[in-house]
Structures are given as structure tokens and as C-alpha cells.
Amino acid sequence: MIGRQFRSPLPSPLSASTVASAPELIADLPLHLSRLLISAAGTKATYHFIERVPAVNRIILVSNHRSLLDAPLLMAALNRPIRFVCHYYMSRVPGLREMVSAMGAFPLDAPQQRPKEFFQKAVSLLHEKEVVGIFPEGAEPMIQSTTPNRIRSFHRGFAHLAMRAPVGDVAILPVAIASLQEQTSNLAPLSLFKLADPSEPLFDRGGWHHSVRYQHVRVLVGHPLWVKDKQRAEYCGRQGGLLARELTDSCRNQIIELMRQGCS
């Protein structure tokens, strides 16, 4: 398996005058921060099958998720900023709030508004030809201790987004993050996060919010799945739910296989 190894160099400090005269550096700030975080964590990362990344702009990236380093690693793999959907509580907790904002993530709002808000924001970003990143396992593997090779069931929101978004052809890109060596720790009691987001049932369990720092990790890109007008026409009929489930299962199965390759 061929891959490229990466240890991010520290980016040069940006002065106010430099930023003001170069707006493109602001757009690339999440990518610079990603490389900085990977370097600061001392993570050895290798990236595999990068040639599979579509040479188009409308991409929905889906991946497994266990660490705060996942988003930076995926940006480094694609060598471009990615607009990740993140959990509501991350926009409420000091420290996490500032980090996800600087990384260009968009937190979901209160529970009753999430489906509509998610769709509208994601469609807007796809219209702007930005990569939208989604972790379809949800928040649980981030919060609870898990083994590196375990993949939970996927929520189907990304599949419905790809079918419904009025933006032309969309590529869904499955990517696996395979941890070979890591350190785990407890970030903070879940009761503190409950104060930030009382609506999240995961915080009712008690205990601690889990944290994973990768020491050696492989990021493996899968084969893109294209959603075209013909599929969208079928989705609008009675087969919509079935098509979304098949698309979700196909992405999850690819990530499972990539994890098997990455951990071997």
C-alpha cells in the first residue's frame, strides 16, 4: 500500500497587514491550523489513495470519528479546507467553541431546528463549491471510549443531502482514519458538557468525556460515489428511503474495508 508521510511544519506567523492584503490566506486558515495541530500533537500520519479524490469541488466527505484530530487529518489529506458539521455542544463549550470556529466548522443548532438548518447550510456551502465534511456516526464515539477498529452505524443525513441538494453532480467521498498507536485520556466530566447542552442524552450517562490523541495514524481515501440526476429522480419516488439506505451502507462498507487495510 502506497502512501505519503506527513509531519506538518509550523506555519509562519501571519501579521495583520499580511492577512488584510491576502484574503486567500484567511480562507486557507483552517488548513494551516490543521497542520499546526497535527504537528503540536506529535502525530505521525500517512495518507493513502489520495489520487481517488475527485477533481471537482462539490464533495461530501464522510468518515469515522473518534478524536478532535480527525478534522485536521482529513483537511491535511485533501490539502484544502473542509467545512465540517459539528455537534451543538461544541459551539457552547469555551475552548472547543473557539477551535471549531477557527477550523471553519458549522455547529448544528437546537435539536428542533437541526434537520432544516443542516440542509440549508450544507446546500449553501456546496453551491459555493466547498467540501462539506460529515461524521455520520454522530457524537457517541467521540464521547465514549471505543476501540480503534470499531465502526458504529451511520446516520443517513449525508445521503439525503446528496440526493436532495439542487447543485448538480455531487461526489460522496468515504475516508477512513485508522489508528495504529494512540493515547487516551479523560477530557472533562460529562456533567460539565450537560450544562452546555442539556438536550444531549449522551451527557446523562455520567462519567467523563473521552479524548484520543493519535501517535501513528493512516488516512485512507475510498472510491467516490457519484449522485447524478437519474438517481435524484428515483429518490423523489417511492424508492427514496431505500436509495438513501443503500448509499449509506455503501459508504460505511468502504470505510470498514479501508480500516481493515489500514490496520493490517
Disulfide bonds with the S-S distance in Angstrom:
none
